[in-house]
């Protein structure tokens, strides 16, 4: 297997200029980009704790939607020139895009926008042979998740509420991404793949 040179680039996705510069820098190291993984989510401090109407100010909305959702469009537009046919774009979402999750607040709205953007990008970039999908992962212990109030409790209680009676781990998400980015998923685009031990199929748990 051919080893590619490593490339580490600092990038503020809220800046179109920095996005364009990252394309230029990366093109000096690699001549193509086969996989683009969008794993970005941000909301200002305090936005993920409290009543949605109280903590979701206009500024909070702008910042969260820009960084967490629009960045997928901006990066896709900038890098598509480096991406050959059969390449893949994958983003990370969460069930809070579909149903209300306590304290997820504006991030849930941003993830809903991310999932809608996935479908529109899949339609648009399909003509270039680029596939676009999202993974809706169950709750998993990450640095980003630590910012959500009550996440530790959710992780502790979640396992018994899933059909498989367990939580997912980071490897589960990685393997799903590998499927979507490999030839195994060559005909899959515009999808939101749930990797959550079946949690998304459940209604009321326990009667």
Secondary structure by P-SEA (a helix, b strand, c coil): ccccbbbbbbbccccaaaaaaaaaaaaaccccccbbbbbbbbbccccccccccccccaaaaaaaaaaccaaaaaaaaacccccccccbbbbbbcccccccccccaaaaaaaaaaaaaaaaaaaaaccccbbbbccccccccccccccccaaaaaaaaccccccccccccaaaaaaaaaaaacccccccccccccccccccccccccc
